[in-house]
Amino acid sequence: LRKGAMAPRKGEKKKSALKEVVTREYTIHIAKRIHKVSFKRRAPQAIKAIKTFAQKTMNTPDVRVDIRLNKHIWSKGVRHVPGRVRVRLARKRNEDEDSSNKLFTLVTHVPMAKFKGLQTLNVDSE
């Protein structure tokens, strides 16, 4: 245990966050993640940054980026990537039996005009 952390109570089962199928909306600040990246690598690095963000927040190694999100990132070319992007991260069950991962994360684009005052949202499953 690290200093100041509480030990889990006896008899309490720790609920695994990995088992849940959940959908959330996030605003990703891409500009700070691709700062000081050379021009010809900016859009590919932005896609990698979105994937690593999704891996960390959803705890799934398998991350799939939607076509519309990829088109949005590349819309102004390889050099001029949008500064922020609103994404919907959906943790889903993997239908492929031979896959080692039971869950995967699908990252889709949520079109937004302004990013002021937005917070992380839990989205109900459709």
BALUMLUM-129013 format. One line per field, with one value per residue: y negated, z, x negated of N, C-alpha, C, O, CB in turn; residue number from 1. Coordinates in steps of 0.05 Angstrom, whole numbers, plus 32768, in hexadecimal, padded with zeros to 4 digits. Atoms other than C-alpha are relative to their C-alpha. Glycine has a CB too. Example, Ala and Ser with C-alpha at 12.3 -4.5 7.8 and 13.67 -1.06 7.14 Angstrom:
BALUMLUM-129013
n_c2 c(8018/8018) $
n_c3 c(8000/7FFF) $
n_c1 c(7FEE/8010) $
ca_c2 c(805A/8015) $
ca_c3 c(809C/808F) $
ca_c1 c(7F0A/7EEF) $
c_c2 c(7FE8/7FEA) $
c_c3 c(8000/800E) $
c_c1 c(7FEE/800F) $
o_c2 c(7FE8/7FD4) $
o_c3 c(800D/8012) $
o_c1 c(7FD9/8005) $
cb_c2 c(7FFF/7FF7) $
cb_c3 c(8019/7FE3) $
cb_c1 c(8014/7FF7) $
n c(1/2) $
//
This chain:
BALUMLUM-129013
n_c2 c(8018/8019/8010/800E/7FF1/7FEF/7FE4/7FF8/7FF4/7FE3/7FF6/8010/7FF8/8017/7FFE/8006/8013/7FF5/7FF0/8011/800C/801C/8014/801A/8015/8010/8014/7FFB/8016/7FF4/8013/7FFB/7FE6/8000/8018/7FFA/7FEA/800C/8003/7FE9/7FEA/800B/7FF2/7FE5/8001/8007/7FE7/7FF0/800C/7FF9/7FE3/7FFC/800C/7FED/7FE9/8006/8006/7FE9/7FE8/7FEB/8003/8000/8019/8003/801B/8002/800C/801C/800E/8001/8015/801A/8007/8005/8013/8018/7FF7/7FF3/8014/8010/7FEF/800F/8002/7FEF/7FEF/7FF3/7FE4/7FED/7FE7/7FEB/7FE6/7FEB/7FE4/7FF7/7FEA/7FED/7FED/7FFA/8016/7FFD/8015/7FFC/8019/8013/801B/800D/801C/800E/801D/800F/801B/8016/801B/800C/7FED/800D/7FF6/7FE4/7FEE/7FE4/7FF7/7FE4/7FFE/7FE8/7FED/8002) $
n_c3 c(8000/8000/7FE8/8000/800D/7FED/8008/8005/7FE9/8001/8008/8017/801A/8011/8019/8016/8013/801A/8008/8008/801A/7FF9/8014/7FF5/8013/7FF6/8011/8000/8008/8012/8004/7FEC/8004/8017/7FFE/8008/8013/801A/8010/800F/7FED/7FED/8001/7FF6/7FE4/7FF3/7FFF/7FEB/7FE6/7FFA/7FF9/7FE5/7FED/7FFD/7FF1/7FE4/7FF2/8000/7FF8/8014/8013/801C/8005/801D/8006/8014/8019/7FFF/7FEE/800F/8015/7FF3/7FF9/8018/8011/8008/8009/7FED/7FEF/7FF0/7FF2/7FED/7FE5/7FEE/800D/7FED/8008/7FF1/7FFC/7FF9/7FFA/800A/7FFF/8019/800B/800C/7FEB/7FFE/7FF6/7FE5/7FF0/7FFE/8005/8010/7FFF/8019/7FFD/8015/7FFF/7FF9/800B/7FED/8009/7FEB/7FEB/7FE6/7FEC/8003/7FED/8006/7FFE/8003/8014/7FFD/8017/8013) $
n_c1 c(7FEF/800F/7FFB/7FE6/7FEB/7FF2/7FFF/7FE4/7FF3/7FFE/7FE6/7FF6/800B/8008/7FF2/8013/7FF6/8003/7FE9/7FEA/7FFE/7FF8/8005/8004/800A/8017/800E/801D/8010/8014/8016/8015/800C/8012/8012/801C/8002/8005/7FE8/7FF7/7FF8/7FEC/7FE7/8003/8005/7FE7/7FF1/800D/7FF9/7FE4/8000/800C/7FED/7FEA/800B/8003/7FE6/7FEE/800F/7FFF/8016/7FF6/7FF2/7FF9/7FF9/7FEC/8008/7FF9/8014/8019/7FFC/8000/801C/800F/7FF0/800F/801A/8011/800D/7FED/7FED/7FEF/800C/7FF1/7FEC/7FED/7FFE/7FF0/800E/7FED/800C/7FED/8008/800C/7FF1/8014/8007/801C/800E/8009/7FF3/7FE3/7FF3/800E/7FF5/7FFB/8002/7FF1/8001/7FE8/8004/7FFC/8008/8011/8007/7FFF/7FEE/7FF9/800C/7FFE/7FE4/7FF8/7FEB/7FF0/8003/7FEA) $
ca_c2 c(8000/7FBB/7F87/7F6D/7FA3/7FCB/8016/8039/804F/8098/80BE/8089/80A3/8074/8067/806A/802E/8058/8082/8047/8033/7FE7/7FAA/7F66/7F24/7F00/7EC2/7ED2/7E99/7EB0/7E71/7E80/7EC8/7EB7/7E7A/7E79/7EB0/7EA4/7E91/7ED2/7EFB/7ED0/7EF3/7F3A/7F26/7F09/7F4C/7F70/7F3F/7F4C/7F97/7F92/7F64/7F98/7FD1/7FAD/7F95/7FD5/8008/802F/803E/8046/8000/7FF4/7FAF/7F9F/7F89/7F46/7F34/7F45/7F19/7EE0/7EE3/7EE4/7EB0/7E76/7E9F/7EC1/7E80/7E5B/7E8A/7E70/7E58/7E7C/7EB4/7ECF/7F1B/7F52/7F8D/7FCC/800A/8046/8091/80B2/80E0/8101/8142/814C/8107/8104/80C5/80CC/8082/804C/8000/7FDE/7F95/7F6A/7F20/7EF2/7EB2/7E73/7E29/7E12/7E37/7E05/7E21/7E69/7EA1/7EEC/7F0B/7F51/7F63/7F94/7FD2/7FCC) $
ca_c3 c(8000/7FF1/8028/8039/8013/8037/8037/801A/804E/8061/8041/800B/7FC4/7F96/7F5A/7F1A/7EED/7EB2/7EB2/7EA8/7E64/7E68/7E3B/7E4C/7E28/7E31/7E15/7E01/7DFD/7DC1/7DBC/7DFD/7DE9/7DA6/7DBD/7D9D/7D6C/7D26/7CF0/7CC9/7D08/7D29/7D11/7D1B/7D60/7D71/7D60/7D8C/7DC5/7DC0/7DC2/7E00/7E22/7E15/7E2E/7E6F/7E7E/7E6A/7E7E/7E3D/7E12/7DD3/7DBB/7D78/7D5A/7D31/7CE8/7CF5/7D2E/7D02/7CC9/7CFB/7D14/7CCD/7CB3/7CB3/7C9C/7CBE/7CDC/7CF6/7D26/7D4E/7D93/7DB8/7DA6/7DCA/7DC8/7DE0/7DFE/7DFF/7E23/7E00/7E03/7DCE/7DA1/7D84/7DAB/7D99/7DB3/7DF4/7E0B/7E25/7E1D/7DEB/7DE8/7DAD/7DA5/7D7E/7D6E/7D8D/7D63/7D8F/7D7E/7DC0/7DF8/7E31/7E70/7E58/7E89/7E87/7E7B/7E88/7E4C/7E52/7E26/7DE7) $
ca_c1 c(8000/7FE8/7FE7/802C/8051/8086/8086/80C3/80F6/80FA/8134/813D/8133/810E/813A/8112/811C/8107/8146/8174/818C/818F/8190/8173/8165/8123/8101/80BA/8089/8060/8035/8010/8005/7FE5/7FBE/7F78/7F89/7F6F/7FA1/7FA3/7FB0/7FE7/8026/800B/7FF2/8036/8057/8024/8032/807D/8070/8043/8076/80AD/8080/8072/80B9/80DD/80A8/80AD/8070/809B/80B0/80D4/80D9/8117/8110/8133/8103/80C7/80E4/80EF/80A7/808D/80C0/808F/8054/801A/7FFF/803C/805E/809A/8085/80BC/80EC/812A/812B/815A/8136/8160/8146/8166/8163/8137/8161/8122/8117/80CE/80BB/8093/80B8/80FF/810E/80FB/8104/8124/8112/8144/8146/817A/8180/817B/8179/815C/8139/8144/8163/8167/815A/8154/8199/81B3/81DD/8217/8210/823A) $
c_c2 c(7FE7/7FEF/7FF1/800F/8013/801D/8008/800E/801E/8008/7FF1/800A/7FE8/8004/7FF7/7FED/800B/800F/7FEF/7FF8/7FE4/7FED/7FE5/7FED/7FF0/7FEB/8005/7FE8/800A/7FEE/8005/801B/8002/7FE8/8009/8019/7FF4/8002/801A/8017/7FF8/8010/801D/8001/7FFA/8019/8012/7FF5/8006/801D/8004/7FF4/8014/8019/7FFA/7FFC/8018/801B/8018/7FFD/7FFE/7FE7/7FFD/7FE4/8000/7FF0/7FE2/7FF0/7FFD/7FEA/7FE4/7FF8/7FF8/7FEA/7FE8/8007/800C/7FEC/7FF3/8010/7FEF/8000/8011/8010/800D/801C/800F/801A/8015/801A/8015/801B/8008/8019/8016/8013/8004/7FE8/8004/7FEC/8004/7FE6/7FEF/7FE4/7FF5/7FE2/7FF2/7FE2/7FF5/7FE3/7FEB/7FE6/7FF3/8014/7FF4/800D/801D/8011/801C/8009/801F/8002/801A/8011/7FFE/801C) $
c_c3 c(8000/8018/7FFD/7FF3/8015/7FF5/7FFB/8019/7FFD/7FF8/7FE8/7FE7/7FF0/7FE5/7FE9/7FEC/7FE3/7FF6/7FF6/7FE3/8004/7FE9/800D/7FEA/800E/7FEC/8003/7FF5/7FF0/7FFE/8014/7FFD/7FE7/7FFE/7FF9/7FEF/7FE4/7FEE/7FF3/8012/8012/8000/8009/801F/8010/8003/8016/801C/8008/8009/801C/8015/8005/800F/801E/800E/8001/8007/7FED/7FED/7FE3/7FFD/7FE2/7FFB/7FE8/7FE8/8001/8011/7FF1/7FEA/800D/8007/7FE8/7FEE/7FF7/7FF8/8016/8014/8014/800C/8012/801C/8015/7FF0/8016/7FF6/8013/8002/800A/8005/7FF9/8003/7FE4/7FF7/7FF5/8016/8003/8009/801E/8013/8000/7FF8/7FED/8003/7FE4/8004/7FE9/8004/8007/7FF6/8015/7FF3/8013/8016/801C/8012/7FFD/8015/7FF7/8005/7FFF/7FED/8004/7FE7/7FEE/7FF9) $
c_c1 c(7FEF/8009/801A/8016/800D/8000/801D/800C/8002/801D/800B/7FF2/7FFA/800E/7FED/800D/7FFE/8018/8017/7FFF/800C/7FF8/7FFD/7FF6/7FEA/7FF8/7FE3/7FF2/7FE8/7FE7/7FE9/7FF3/7FEE/7FEE/7FE4/7FFE/7FFD/8019/800A/8009/8018/801A/7FFD/7FFB/8019/8012/7FF5/8007/801C/8002/7FF5/8013/8017/7FF6/7FFF/801A/8012/7FF4/8004/7FE9/8009/8011/8004/800A/8013/7FF6/8005/7FED/7FE6/8002/7FFF/7FE4/7FF0/800D/7FF1/7FE4/7FEF/7FF5/8013/8016/8011/7FF5/800E/8014/8011/8004/8013/7FF1/8014/7FF1/8014/7FF4/7FF6/800F/7FEE/7FF7/7FE2/7FEF/7FF8/800E/801E/800F/7FEE/800D/8003/8001/800E/7FFF/801C/7FFC/8008/7FF7/7FED/7FFB/8001/8015/8009/7FF2/8004/801D/8002/8017/800F/7FFC/8019/800A) $
o_c2 c(7FE6/7FF4/7FE4/8007/801D/8021/7FFD/801C/8029/7FFB/7FFA/800B/7FD5/8018/7FE2/7FF2/8001/8010/7FF9/7FF1/7FE1/7FF3/7FDD/7FF5/7FE7/7FEE/8004/7FDE/8012/7FF8/8004/801F/8014/7FE1/801D/8025/7FE1/8013/8020/802C/8007/8018/8027/8013/8003/801E/801F/8005/800B/8023/8014/8000/8018/8024/800B/8005/801B/802F/802F/7FE7/7FF4/7FE5/8001/7FDB/800D/7FDF/7FD2/7FD9/7FE8/7FDC/7FD2/7FE0/7FE6/7FE4/7FDE/7FF5/800D/7FF4/7FEF/8011/7FDC/8015/801D/8009/8015/8020/8008/8027/8012/8025/8016/801F/8001/802D/802D/800B/8008/7FEA/800F/7FF1/8008/7FE7/7FF2/7FE3/7FF6/7FD8/7FF6/7FD9/7FFE/7FD5/7FEC/7FE5/7FE8/8026/8002/8012/8026/800C/8021/8004/802B/7FF5/802F/8007/7FFF/801E) $
o_c3 c(800E/8024/7FE9/7FF4/8027/7FDD/8007/8027/7FE7/8001/7FDC/7FE6/7FEE/7FD8/7FEA/7FE3/7FD1/7FDE/7FE8/7FD9/800E/7FDA/801D/7FD6/8025/7FD4/8018/7FDF/7FFB/7FFD/800D/8006/7FE5/7FE9/8003/7FEE/7FDD/7FF2/7FF5/8009/8023/8016/8019/802C/8026/8018/8025/802E/8020/801B/802C/802B/801C/801F/802E/8025/8014/8009/7FF6/7FE3/7FD2/8008/7FD2/8009/7FD4/7FEA/7FF8/800B/7FF2/7FE6/8001/8004/7FE9/7FD9/7FE1/7FF7/802D/802B/802B/8002/801E/8025/8026/7FDA/802B/7FDF/802A/7FEE/801F/7FF3/8005/8006/7FD0/8005/7FF1/8029/8019/800A/802D/802B/7FEB/7FEF/7FEB/800C/7FD4/8015/7FD2/801B/7FFD/8002/8021/7FE5/800C/801B/802F/800A/800C/801B/7FE3/801B/7FEF/7FF3/8007/7FD1/7FF7/7FEA) $
o_c1 c(7FDA/801F/801F/802D/8000/8002/802F/7FFE/8004/8030/801F/7FD9/800A/8009/7FE2/8024/800C/801D/8029/7FE9/8022/7FE6/800E/7FEB/7FED/7FFD/7FD7/7FF8/7FD3/7FD1/7FD2/7FDC/7FDE/7FE4/7FDA/7FE8/800B/802A/8022/8012/8020/8023/800D/8004/801D/801E/8004/800B/8021/8010/8000/8015/801F/8005/8006/801E/8021/8002/8007/7FE4/7FFA/8027/7FF1/801C/800E/7FE4/7FF4/7FE6/7FD9/7FEF/7FF5/7FDD/7FE0/8002/7FF5/7FD2/7FF8/7FEF/800C/802C/8007/7FEA/8001/801C/8007/800C/8016/7FEC/8021/7FE4/802A/7FDC/8001/8011/7FF6/7FEA/7FD9/7FD7/8008/8010/802A/8026/7FD6/8024/7FF0/800F/8005/7FFB/8030/7FEC/801E/7FE3/7FD9/800C/7FF9/802C/801A/7FDA/8012/8028/7FF4/802C/8003/7FFA/8030/801D) $
cb_c2 c(8000/7FF0/7FEC/7FE6/8011/7FF6/8012/8013/7FF4/800C/7FFD/7FE2/8014/7FFE/7FEE/801A/7FE6/8013/8011/7FE8/8011/7FF7/7FFF/8001/7FEE/8013/7FE3/801A/7FEE/8005/7FE4/7FFD/8014/8002/7FF3/8002/8013/800E/7FEC/800A/8008/7FE4/8000/800E/7FEC/7FEB/800E/8001/7FE1/7FFA/8010/7FF3/7FE6/8009/8008/7FE7/7FE9/8003/8009/8000/8018/801A/7FE7/8015/7FEE/7FF3/800C/7FFC/8010/801C/8005/8001/8019/801A/7FF8/7FEC/7FE9/800E/7FEB/7FEA/8016/800B/7FE3/7FEF/8015/7FF0/800E/8003/7FFD/8004/8002/7FFA/8012/8006/7FF7/7FF0/801B/8009/7FE6/7FFD/7FE4/8009/7FF1/8008/7FEE/800A/7FF7/800A/7FF5/8001/7FFC/8005/7FEE/7FE6/800A/7FE2/7FF0/800A/7FFD/8012/7FF4/800E/7FFE/7FFA/801D/7FF1) $
cb_c3 c(8018/7FE6/8005/7FF2/7FE8/8003/8017/7FE8/8005/801B/8017/8003/7FF1/7FFE/8000/7FF2/8002/7FFF/8017/8012/7FEC/801B/7FEA/8017/7FF7/8006/8007/7FEF/8018/7FE4/8002/801C/7FFE/7FE6/801C/8018/8001/7FF2/7FEA/7FEE/8011/7FFA/7FE4/7FF2/8006/7FF0/7FE5/7FFC/7FFF/7FE7/7FEC/8001/7FF5/7FE4/7FF5/8003/7FF2/7FE4/801C/7FF1/8003/7FFA/800B/7FF7/7FF9/800B/7FE8/800B/801A/7FF3/7FF2/8019/800F/7FF0/800E/8017/7FF3/7FF1/7FF0/7FEE/8011/8000/8009/8015/7FEE/8002/8000/7FF4/8015/7FEA/801E/7FE3/8009/8004/7FEB/7FF3/7FF9/7FE5/7FFD/8003/7FF6/801B/801A/7FE2/8011/7FF3/8002/7FFE/7FE5/801F/7FE6/801B/7FFB/800C/7FFB/7FFC/8000/7FE4/801D/800F/7FEA/801C/7FE3/8005/8009/7FE6) $
cb_c1 c(8013/8004/7FE9/7FFC/7FF5/801D/7FF4/8001/801C/7FF8/8013/7FFB/8012/7FE1/801A/7FF8/7FF0/7FE8/8009/8001/8013/7FF2/8016/7FEB/8018/7FE8/8008/7FF9/7FF6/800C/800A/800C/8016/8011/8002/7FEF/8019/7FE8/7FFB/7FEA/7FE9/8006/800C/7FE9/7FEA/8010/8000/7FE2/7FFB/8012/7FF0/7FE4/800C/800A/7FE5/7FEF/800D/800C/800A/801B/7FEE/8011/7FF0/8015/7FE6/801A/800F/801D/7FFC/7FFB/801B/8012/7FF3/7FFD/8019/7FFF/7FF1/7FE9/7FF2/800C/7FF0/801D/8001/800F/7FF3/801B/7FE5/801D/7FE9/8015/7FF6/8007/8017/7FE2/8013/7FE9/800E/7FF6/8010/7FE2/7FF9/8008/8004/7FFF/7FED/801B/7FE2/801D/7FF7/8007/8010/7FF1/8019/800E/7FE4/8006/8018/7FFA/800C/7FEC/8012/8006/7FF5/801D/7FFC/7FF8) $
n c(1/2/3/4/5/6/7/8/9/10/11/12/13/14/15/16/17/18/19/20/21/22/23/24/25/26/27/28/29/30/31/32/33/34/35/36/37/38/39/40/41/42/43/44/45/46/47/48/49/50/51/52/53/54/55/56/57/58/59/60/61/62/63/64/65/66/67/68/69/70/71/72/73/74/75/76/77/78/79/80/81/82/83/84/85/86/87/88/89/90/91/92/93/94/95/96/97/98/99/100/101/102/103/104/105/106/107/108/109/110/111/112/113/114/115/116/117/118/119/120/121/122/123/124/125/126) $
//
